[in-house]
Amino acid sequence: MFLWAFLDKTFGLGHDTASADAWTNGGSPTQGFLGSAATGPFRSIYHSLAGTAFADVLFMVALLTIGAALTPIRTRHSTGTPRRPVSRCTSPRTPHPE
């Protein structure tokens, strides 16, 4: 989810960010939220940070980092299937008791 938000804000894939408003086209990923949606005692601070390069870079790095951390990485041991126990027998085939 965060990785998709990062890609959408960066390239303007059309989900929540239009192509013209993409970060790569000069848009600001923080302008919408910090510029209008923020309310409360820190409203003036949020509005002053909205659209600044520092806030944009920090926001995009956070989206990418959280998105990468939450994306599952499939390895041989994380497939959900149990590993076969190693047999200590010398015979390759051991009959199973019924």
KAMO-V353258 format. One record per residue. N is the residue number from 1. PSI is psi in radians with two decimals (NA if undefined). BURIAL is 1 if it has 24 or more other ideal C-beta (glycine too) atoms within 12 Angstrom, else 0. Layout:
BEGIN
((N/PSI/BURIAL) (N/PSI/BURIAL))
END
This chain:
BEGIN
((1/-0.82/0) (2/-0.61/0) (3/-0.68/0) (4/-0.72/0) (5/-0.69/1) (6/-0.84/1) (7/-0.69/1) (8/-0.78/1) (9/-0.59/1) (10/-0.84/1) (11/-0.08/0) (12/1.07/0) (13/-0.07/0) (14/0.01/0) (15/-1.19/0) (16/-0.29/0) (17/2.17/1) (18/2.75/0) (19/-0.64/0) (20/-0.43/0) (21/0.13/1) (22/2.69/1) (23/-0.63/1) (24/-0.30/0) (25/0.28/0) (26/0.05/0) (27/2.88/1) (28/2.09/1) (29/-0.33/1) (30/-0.19/1) (31/-0.75/1) (32/-0.83/0) (33/-0.97/1) (34/-0.45/1) (35/-0.49/0) (36/-0.56/0) (37/-0.35/0) (38/2.31/0) (39/2.92/0) (40/-2.92/0) (41/-0.39/0) (42/0.32/0) (43/-0.76/0) (44/-0.60/0) (45/-0.77/0) (46/-0.74/0) (47/-0.58/0) (48/-0.50/0) (49/-0.39/1) (50/2.19/1) (51/-0.06/1) (52/2.65/0) (53/-0.67/0) (54/-0.84/0) (55/-0.68/1) (56/-0.81/1) (57/-0.77/0) (58/-0.74/0) (59/-0.78/1) (60/-0.66/1) (61/-0.69/0) (62/-0.76/0) (63/-0.79/1) (64/-0.75/1) (65/-0.83/0) (66/-0.72/0) (67/-0.74/0) (68/-0.64/0) (69/-0.56/0) (70/-0.10/0) (71/2.12/0) (72/2.41/0) (73/2.08/0) (74/2.11/0) (75/3.07/0) (76/-0.58/0) (77/-0.15/0) (78/0.44/0) (79/-0.14/0) (80/-0.13/0) (81/2.40/0) (82/2.56/0) (83/2.56/0) (84/2.39/0) (85/2.56/0) (86/2.22/0) (87/2.45/0) (88/0.05/0) (89/2.68/0) (90/-0.34/0) (91/2.38/0) (92/-0.45/0) (93/2.13/0) (94/2.19/0) (95/2.45/0) (96/2.32/0) (97/2.47/0) (98/NA/0))
END
